[in-house]
């Protein structure tokens, strides 16, 4: 909520759209259709919720042109070709109005090396550590308990939430958002087997992250073994994702929670991965590939499109029966082939 309600005309001036009615209406919050009150603005992007248009108490509703008449019949409406995109931009505008502004300066409890470089308007939170050679860009915000190790770089206007670790030599570009618990630049999982046990392979690369990247809480991105792990511009990663060493994720790819990506995998641009998808190592995935939730990708995907491979859920007894069938498929295949061969032989004999 804002301290002072905002006029719809002010919103239109900032974001555009066609306002129908409500030129004097003021709003003080954003809410879903079924929770909105007379002081809220809401939006309708999914046709499944169209019935709520007639019952919502929202002061104004954001809709597509096809629903303009229905929305206007109930009250004020903002008509725009893409209501969901308009809603996203509205939340950004609203956050700029309501969220606490950055407070430039270094907290007294923070530890900042004299050999670090801080840009203009930087905020360093309590108990943060900025090591020698680190570079913090203009108007960046480093939250409480963050660690930016030696020679690491944080771009302009990038925000590290509390308890983020940016490992030595790693880089993130401008306007990034990194949520709490993220570790960028831990060692990749590299070991050489020997008779006496595993021998660690030192991870000598770093992590290079582009501009406008958002990384969800407790996600881990490992540094490369020799060359860097690379995350290109505009990538969006959800919570609890594992990106192994030497992976390369193309621009504007998005991954939902719990995705796991094994090492040395290259993912193209504009791909999407549903929650808990698993990607094998040392493979390549083309641009514009959409992977469904819980799908395992064992080999390279060279064609764009949608790939789904999860097994439908069922009750335990049904699942056990299906598992037995799947386990015996190879033997069943051999029996079918033998039967086909016998039938073919008998058919040939009859024809003679």
N, C-alpha and C positions, 0 to 999 in steps of 0.2 A: 504494500500500500504506500501511496505517496502522502506526504503531510498535507498537500493542497491538491484537490481534484483537478484533473486536466481536461480541458475542452477538446471535444472531438475535432474541432477545426484546427487546433494546434497539432493533433496527431496527423491529420491529413496533410498539413503543411510540411511535416517532417517525412512522412512515408508515402504520400500519394494515395491513390484509390479514389473511387467515386462515392461521396457521402450522400445518402438519401435520407433526408429528414434529420432531426436531432442536432441542428446547427447550434442550439443553445445547451446541448447535453454535455455534462461533465462526468468523467469517470475517475474512479480511485482504485481500480484493481482489474486484473485479468483472471477469468475463471472459466472452467468447463461449462457447457450449456446447462447441465443438470445441477450445477452448484452456484451459478451466477445469481447475483441480486441486482437491484435497481441501480447500483453504483458500478457495476462491472461491465467489461466488454468481453465477448466470447467469439468463437469462430466455429464454422461448420465446413470441414474438408472431406469427411467420410460420409457417403450417402447413407450408411447404416444408421446414422444418428439424425436423419432428417426429421423424424417424428418429434424429436426434442425441440425443434424450431418453434413448434406451436405451444410449447409449455414452458420454455425458458423465461426467466424474469430479467434476463440481461438487458442493460440499457441500450446496447448496440451489438449487432452480430456481423461478423465478417463472412461474406459468402461469395460464391462464384456467380457469374452472370445468369446461369440457368436457374438459380434460386433467388434471384433478386426480387421478383414479385412476391413470393411467399415471405421473404424476410421483411420487405417493406410493409406488408400487410400487418405485421405485428409491432413495428416500431422502426427505430433508426437502424440503418444498415450501411456497411461499407462494402462496395462491390469491387472485386479484384479478380483477375484471371486465375490466380493461384492462392487461395485462402491460407493454405498451410505455410507457404513461403512468406506471405504477409504476416502471419502470426509469428514466425521465427524472427522476422525483422522487428516486429512490435516488442517481443521480449527483450531484444537487445536495446532498443530505445528505452524501454521501461527500466531495465537494469541500470542504464546510465543515469536515469533520474533518481533512482532509489537506493542503489548500493553505495556504501561508503567510498568516498574518493581516496585515491592513493595518497598516503602521507609521506612525502619525500623525506629521506633521512635514514640514518643508521641507528638502530636501537642500541642503547648503552650496553646491553648484554651480548650483542653480536660480536663475532671475532672476524675482522676483515684484515687480511694481509696488506701491508703498505705497498706490496708489489702487485696487488690487484688493481684493475681499472674500472671505475664506476662512472657511468654516463650521467647525464643530467636528469634530475627528477626521479632518481632511483630510491626505492624503499627496501630496506633490509630489516627483517623482523627479528623478534627476540631469539637469542641463542642460535642464530644462523651462523654458518661458517663459510667464509669466502677465502679460498686459498690463493697462494702466490701465482701470479700469471693469469688468473681468471679475469674475464672481461664481462661486465654487466652492461647491457645496452641502455639507451635512454628510456626513462619512464618504465623500466622493468620493475617487477615486484617480487621479492624473494621472501617467502613466508617463514614463520617461526620454525626453528629446528632444521631448516634446509641446509644441505651441504653442497657447495659448488667447488669441486676439487680443482687442483692446479691445472692451468691452461685450458680450462673449460670456458665455453662462450654461451652467454644468454643474450638473445636478440632484443631489439627495441620493442617495448610494450608487451613483452612476454611475462606471464605470471606463473610463478612456481608456488603452489599451495604449500601449507606446512608439511614438513617431513619428506620432502623430495630430495633425492640424491642424484646429482649430475656428475658422473665420474670424470676422472682426469682426461683432458684432451677431447672430451665430447662437446658437441655443439647443437644448439637449437636456435632456429631462426626467429624472425619477428612475429609478434602477435600470437605466440603460442600460449596454450593453457595446459598446465601439467598438474594433475590432481594429487592429493595426498597419498603417500606411500609408494609413489613411482620410483623405480630405480633404473636409471639410464647409465649403461656402461659397466655393469657387473661382468665378470669373466664369463665367456662362453663355455659350454660344456665340452672341453677338449682334453682327451687323455689317450696316451699310447699304451697298449697292454704290454706287459713284460712278464717274465717268469716270477719276478718278485712282487708284482702288483702293477697298478696303473701309474704311469708317469705323466705328470701334468704338462700340457702344452701351453706355454704362456700366451696369453691373448694380447697381441701387440697392436691391434687396430683400435678404432674408436667407434663412436656412434655419431652419424651426421644426420640431423633432422632439419627439414626445410621450414618455410614460413607457414603460418596459419594452421599449425598442427595442434590437435587436442588429444591428450593422453589421459585415460581414465585411471581411477584410483587403483593402486597396488599392481599396476601393469609393470612388466620387466622387459627391457630391451637390452640384450647382451651386446658387448663390444665385439668387433671382428677379431678373428685369429691373426690375420695379417693385414688385410684391407678392412675398410670400415663397414659396419652395418649401416644401411641407408634408408631413411624414411623421407620420401619426397613431399613437396608442398601440398597442403590441404588434406593430408591424411587424418582420419578420425578413428581413434582406438578407444574402445570401451574399457570397463574395469577388468582386472584379473586376466589380462592377455599376456602370453609369453611369446616374444619374438627372439629367436635364437641367433647365434652369431652369423654374420655375413649374409643375412637376409637383405633383400632390396624390395621395398614396397613402393609401387608407383603412385603418382600424384592422384589425390582425391579418392583414394580407396578407403573404405570404411569396414571396420570389424566390430562385431558385437561381443559381449562378454564371454570370457573363458576360451576364446580361440587360442589354439596352440600351433605355432609354426616352427618346424625343425630347421636346422641350419642350412645355409647356402641356397635358400629358395628365393626365386625372383617372382614377384607378383606385379602384374601390369597396372595400368591406370584405370580409374573408375570401376574398380571391382568392389563387390560386397561379400561379406562372410557372415553367416548367421551364427548365433551363439553356440559355443562348444564345437565348432568346426575344427577339424584336425588336418594339417597340411604336412605332407611328408617332406623330407629334406632333399636338396639337390634336384629340384624340379623347377619348371617354369610354367607360370600361369599367364595366359594372354590378357590383353585389355578387355574390359567390359564382361568379365566373368562374374556370375552371381552364384555363390555357394550356399546351399540351404543349411539350417541348423543341424548340428550333430553329424554332419557329413564328413567322411574321411576321404581325402584326396591323395591317393597313393602314387599317382604318376602325373606327368605334365599334361596341361590342358591347353591345346593350341588354338581352339576355336572359341569365340565369345558365346555366351549363352548361360543358361541356368543348369546347375548340376545339384541333384539331391540324392542322398544315399543312406538316409537313416532308416532303421527298421521300425515298422509300426508297433506301438505298444499293445500289449494284450495281457490277459490275466495269467498268473504264473503257470497254471496247468497247460494253457494253450501255448504259451511261449516255450515250455519244455518240449511239447510235441513238435513244434516248428523247428526247434533247435536240433532234435533228433533227425528230422527230415533233411535239414540243411547239411548235417554231418554225414549223412549217407548219400548225398547227391552224387558223389563221384562213383560209388559202387552202382547206384541206379543208372547212371549214364552208361557205364560199361555193359550192364545187362541189356539196356535198350539197344545199344550198338550191336551186341551179339544177336539179339532178337531180329533186328533189321537185316543183319547179314544172313541169318537162317531163312527169313522170309524171301529175301532176294534169291537165294540159292534154290529154294523150292519153286519159286515163280519161274526161274530160268529152266528148271527141269520140266515143268508142266508145258512150257512153250515149245520145248523140243519134242 
